[in-house]
Amino acid sequence: MNQARNPIPTELLLEVIERQRIGAEYQPIKATNSLQTVGYEALARFYSATRQPLPPQAVFDTLHDSPVTLVQVELMSKRWQIEHAPRDGLLFLNLDPHAVAGLSLVTPEHPLLDLLCQPQRTVIELIENTNVQEADHSMLLAELLAQRGIRTALDDIGGPATMVSIPILCTVDIYKFDRQWLRQLQQPRQLRMLQMLLAFARAEGKQTVLEGIESEADLRQAQALGVDFVQGYLFRPEFISRDAL
């Protein structure tokens, strides 16, 4: 059983669910050279009764101990993110693989997948993997989404405490590189590794996103590397909460 690293008290979590104290942050994703907005990544946000934000990762860590509640919250959150998303551009959605446990090629149906009714603009982000079981499940999910005509992105490539699955790299449509790369570009070995991954992506017709762009210097590095898109707090996100409507 998973143990939440920063557990949310049960009574607080139940109150968040019952009152739907939710929202979304939409981070723009920009073309690296033109800085045209090509889409947004939707990130779940949760709030207490006093409108204090709760750490999203702590919420999901806690929910991993209750699979049914995890699915309930993911459904609630994804409906919100899709309904209130900016109208133009791609919509990147994070999908917790634990929330779609039980999927198989024989039983490919799931309420969360049924929400994805705009395949032409939807990109599902798969989390980088920390063990073989998660890698296998992410691979299956990528295959099922491809059958529905939905593109996939591998998130947080190169992030701390993650591993790279070669089959997933070959399957997904978009590579999203963790902000950690920007802090390691002065290390020759790390730079060569990133350049090799970018070259492979270009050779395979896959698109690339560099996350963590927080300054003009970060943007210049991304342009020098030749990544397709950039994302980060250099570009103002949009916030929407249920209480604000």
C-alpha positions in Angstrom: 0.0 0.0 0.0 1.3 3.5 -0.9 2.1 5.8 2.0 1.4 9.5 1.3 4.5 11.5 1.8 2.5 14.6 2.9 -0.9 13.2 3.8 -4.0 15.4 3.8 -6.3 14.8 6.8 -9.2 12.7 5.9 -11.9 15.1 7.1 -10.3 17.9 5.0 -10.1 15.8 1.9 -13.7 14.7 2.3 -14.8 18.3 2.6 -12.9 19.2 -0.5 -14.6 16.5 -2.5 -18.1 17.1 -1.1 -17.9 20.9 -1.7 -15.9 20.5 -4.9 -13.3 23.0 -3.8 -11.4 22.6 -7.0 -9.9 24.7 -9.7 -7.3 24.6 -12.5 -4.1 26.3 -13.5 -3.6 26.5 -17.3 0.1 26.9 -18.1 0.7 28.1 -21.7 2.9 26.1 -24.0 4.7 28.3 -26.5 6.5 27.8 -29.8 10.2 28.3 -28.9 11.1 30.8 -31.5 7.8 32.6 -32.4 6.4 32.4 -28.8 3.0 31.7 -30.3 0.8 29.9 -27.8 0.1 26.4 -29.1 -1.7 25.0 -26.1 -2.0 24.8 -22.4 -1.3 22.2 -19.7 -4.1 21.9 -17.2 -3.0 21.4 -13.6 -5.4 20.4 -10.8 -5.8 22.8 -7.9 -7.5 22.1 -4.5 -8.6 24.5 -1.8 -9.6 24.4 1.9 -12.8 26.0 3.2 -10.8 29.2 3.9 -9.6 29.2 0.3 -6.1 28.2 1.2 -4.5 26.2 -1.6 -3.6 22.5 -0.8 -0.5 20.9 -2.3 -1.9 18.9 -5.3 0.8 16.2 -5.0 -0.1 15.7 -1.3 -3.8 15.3 -2.3 -3.0 12.6 -4.9 -0.5 10.9 -2.6 -3.3 10.5 0.0 -5.8 9.4 -2.6 -3.5 6.5 -3.7 -4.6 4.7 -0.6 -8.3 4.8 -1.8 -8.5 3.8 -5.4 -12.2 4.5 -5.8 -11.9 8.0 -4.3 -8.9 8.6 -6.6 -11.1 7.8 -9.6 -13.8 10.1 -8.2 -11.5 13.0 -7.7 -9.8 12.5 -11.1 -13.2 12.5 -12.8 -14.3 15.6 -11.0 -11.0 17.4 -11.7 -10.7 16.4 -15.4 -14.3 17.4 -16.1 -13.5 20.8 -14.6 -10.3 21.2 -16.6 -11.9 20.3 -19.9 -15.0 22.4 -19.3 -13.1 25.6 -18.4 -10.0 25.2 -20.7 -9.1 28.0 -23.1 -10.9 27.5 -26.3 -7.9 27.6 -28.7 -4.9 25.3 -28.9 -3.9 21.9 -27.6 -5.0 20.8 -24.1 -2.5 18.8 -22.2 -4.0 16.7 -19.4 -2.2 14.7 -16.7 -3.6 11.3 -16.1 -2.6 9.4 -13.0 -2.1 5.8 -14.2 -3.3 4.5 -10.8 -6.7 6.1 -11.6 -7.1 3.8 -14.6 -5.9 0.6 -13.1 -7.6 -2.5 -14.5 -7.4 -1.3 -18.1 -6.4 -4.0 -20.6 -6.6 -4.5 -24.4 -9.6 -6.8 -23.6 -11.3 -4.3 -21.3 -10.3 -0.9 -22.7 -13.2 1.2 -21.5 -13.0 3.6 -18.5 -15.1 6.7 -17.5 -11.9 8.8 -17.5 -11.1 7.9 -21.1 -14.7 8.6 -22.1 -14.2 12.2 -21.1 -11.7 12.7 -23.9 -14.1 13.5 -26.6 -11.9 16.0 -28.5 -9.0 13.8 -29.7 -7.8 16.4 -32.2 -6.8 18.8 -29.4 -6.2 16.5 -26.5 -2.7 15.4 -25.3 -2.5 13.0 -22.3 0.7 13.4 -20.3 2.0 10.2 -18.8 4.2 10.5 -15.8 7.8 9.4 -15.9 8.2 6.0 -14.3 9.7 5.0 -11.0 9.3 1.2 -11.3 8.7 -1.5 -13.9 5.0 -1.9 -13.1 4.3 1.7 -13.7 6.2 1.6 -16.9 4.1 -1.3 -18.1 0.9 0.4 -17.2 1.9 3.7 -18.9 2.8 1.7 -22.0 -0.6 0.0 -22.1 -2.3 3.4 -21.5 -0.4 4.9 -24.4 -1.5 2.1 -26.7 -5.1 2.4 -25.7 -5.0 6.2 -26.2 -3.4 5.8 -29.7 -6.4 3.5 -30.6 -8.7 6.5 -29.8 -6.6 8.9 -31.9 -5.3 10.7 -28.8 -1.8 11.9 -28.7 0.5 11.2 -25.7 3.4 13.0 -24.0 6.0 11.6 -21.7 6.3 14.0 -18.8 9.3 14.9 -16.6 11.9 13.2 -18.7 15.1 13.4 -16.7 13.4 14.5 -13.5 14.7 13.4 -10.1 14.0 9.8 -9.0 12.6 8.7 -12.5 13.7 6.2 -15.0 13.4 6.1 -18.8 11.4 3.4 -20.5 12.7 2.9 -24.0 9.4 1.3 -25.3 7.5 4.4 -24.0 10.0 6.7 -25.6 9.3 5.0 -28.9 5.5 5.1 -28.5 4.6 8.6 -27.3 4.2 11.6 -29.6 5.8 14.3 -27.5 8.7 14.5 -25.1 8.5 16.8 -22.1 11.9 17.4 -20.6 12.1 18.2 -16.9 13.3 21.6 -15.6 16.3 19.8 -14.2 18.0 19.8 -17.5 18.4 23.6 -17.5 20.4 23.3 -14.3 22.7 20.7 -15.8 23.6 22.1 -19.2 27.1 23.1 -18.0 27.9 19.4 -17.5 29.2 18.0 -20.8 27.7 14.5 -20.2 24.3 15.8 -19.4 24.3 18.1 -22.4 25.3 15.3 -24.7 22.5 13.1 -23.3 19.9 15.8 -23.9 21.2 16.5 -27.4 21.0 12.8 -28.2 17.4 12.6 -27.0 16.4 15.7 -29.0 18.1 14.3 -32.1 16.2 11.0 -31.7 13.0 12.9 -31.3 13.6 14.8 -34.5 14.5 11.7 -36.4 11.3 10.0 -35.2 9.1 12.9 -36.0 8.3 13.5 -32.3 7.8 17.0 -30.8 9.7 18.3 -27.7 8.9 20.6 -24.8 11.3 22.0 -22.3 9.7 22.8 -19.0 10.9 25.2 -16.3 11.4 28.3 -18.5 11.5 31.1 -15.9 13.9 33.7 -17.4 15.0 35.1 -20.7 18.2 33.2 -20.2 16.3 29.9 -19.9 14.4 30.8 -23.1 17.7 31.5 -25.0 19.0 28.1 -23.9 15.9 26.4 -25.2 16.2 28.2 -28.5 19.9 27.1 -28.8 18.9 23.5 -28.1 16.3 23.6 -30.8 13.3 22.3 -28.7 10.0 22.8 -30.4 8.1 24.3 -27.4 8.7 25.8 -24.0 6.7 26.0 -20.8 7.3 27.8 -17.5 6.5 30.7 -15.3 8.2 33.2 -17.7 4.7 33.0 -19.3 1.7 34.0 -17.2 -0.6 31.1 -16.4 -4.4 31.3 -16.1 -6.1 30.4 -12.8 -9.7 29.5 -12.4 -11.4 28.2 -9.3 -14.9 27.1 -8.6 -15.4 29.9 -6.0 -14.4 32.5 -8.6 -17.3 31.6 -11.0 
